[in-house]
Amino acid sequence: MGPKEIEKILIVDFGSQFTQLVARKIRELGVYSEIVNSKKLSKLKDYKTIKGIILSGGPLTITTNKGIKLNEIIIKTKLPVLGICYGHQILAKRFGGKIKISKKREFGRAIISKKNNCLITKNFFNKNSSIVWMSHQDIVDKVPKGFKTIAYSDNSKHAIIANEKLKYYGVQFHPEVTHTVKGKLLIKNFIFKVCKIKKIWHTSKQKEFLIKNIRSNVGNNRVICALSGGVDSSVLSILLKKAIGNKLICIFVNTGFLRKNEENEIIKTFKKKLKLNLIYVNASKIFIKKLQNITEPEKKRKIIGHLFIKIFEKQMKKMKNIKFLAQGTLYPDLIESKSVTGSPTSKIKSHHNVGGLPKKMKLKLLEPLKFLFKDEVRRLGLKLSLPKEIIGRHPFPGPGLAIRIPGNINSHKIQIVKEADFIFINELKKHNLYNKIWQAYAALLPVKTVGVMGDGRTYEYICLLRAITSEDGMTADFYFFKKSFLQMISNKIINSITGINRVVFDITSKPPSTIELE
Ligand code: XMP
């Protein structure tokens, strides 16, 4: 939990995949916020520093789960409330509004039109309309007494409602996603114009807050940190070093699924340059052995997660006083693997450091970055004076190349994909494209196709290239390369690597695809 003395906005989580985006938007506006699971609200004792409450969206529906009620604690606080999507409906219902299942679902882009003015929609409309992002089937059919309709869409006749006397507001759409063009402004109006909260939260406060929290959690114990050399675990190691000094021991595991030359570079940077207490474990043989003939993506992830823990526990036995395993888990890893607050969200894949962990673990997990997004972690890294080359690196998943080789994995395939990735990334750097792209990699598809080289027939693998742009890894779009670049890359990969006779470029966004293949 956050600093007690700081004014905050409370976000009541009903299980939306976007709840953390609300918190993030509020942080960007210079304000501190805390998320609580809607079921744990009864424990809410001290609301002196809370200046307003936001009710999140969620997968539940009021029309099918008829018994659902808004927790009366929220009303007792007499604080301003903003309900989003499901939060909008549950708020309307509490005051006597009617909710019904709409004949038409409303998903994605929608235009809402202005009917009345209110504080949260100041400058929100452009010529009386605004573009928003909807995701719902239930609608508010009748506005509660004391509320007025501020805006409507084709499908939601009460898309924004307000009771300005009580300072209660409800919006059917999601102001927290970037597709709602003026969503951040609406949140800004709510927290500053309605809640009148002070702007005192910035990255350096976040750094101090994280360091303070780590110190009080860890006490006199020692911590081992899983360092992969990626942005998240690098920022985490430096943060931990600042917080607990030599009580930190970093362990870098070579899974055999690392990028070309990665192990040498990590040892050089972290041990020699940044003077971290680093143990190098080469476990590549055991990882490859355990993954032999494993083709199911979730199984691969679970095996990798378990092996990581086994290795850490083995190392731990050699040391004294180790109580914690620190991991650079970020919010998108969590949201896709399980819910952060225990609210119901749907599982997409088990990130190796979350859903891939065994149920019984001897080490206690320490995950100080778990509420942050990648760009926030990068800013934190800058505040910690981490070298720019490390902060700017593309994300690399813990299971590494293993999830970029769908199907059976063997040393030959690993070698091929290492080389292809090395060529691709080097060319991106040479052409000044690396920093314009959020993440790029080469993968090896488990199909062989026929080709012709030097008048002869070939029957070899397909290399898939992926390059995406993104803000936070939650959504992504493919990067639009020039034809000449793709041509050059394709030639270079095929001419340099035996085993590939076809190169394809992935043109799917996330959603519907994910960034990695598995
Ligand atoms: P997806 O494939 O879920 O990836 O769209 C989103 C971001 O997370 C990274 N990723 C992982 N990172 N352990 C990690 O540390 C994992 O198991 C894992 N799976 C995906 C992925 O590279 C992308 O940046």
Residues whose N, C-alpha, C, O or C-beta is under 5 A from the ligand:
A	BS01	XMP	S350 H351 H352 N353 P395 F396 P397 G398 P399 G473 T514 I515 E516
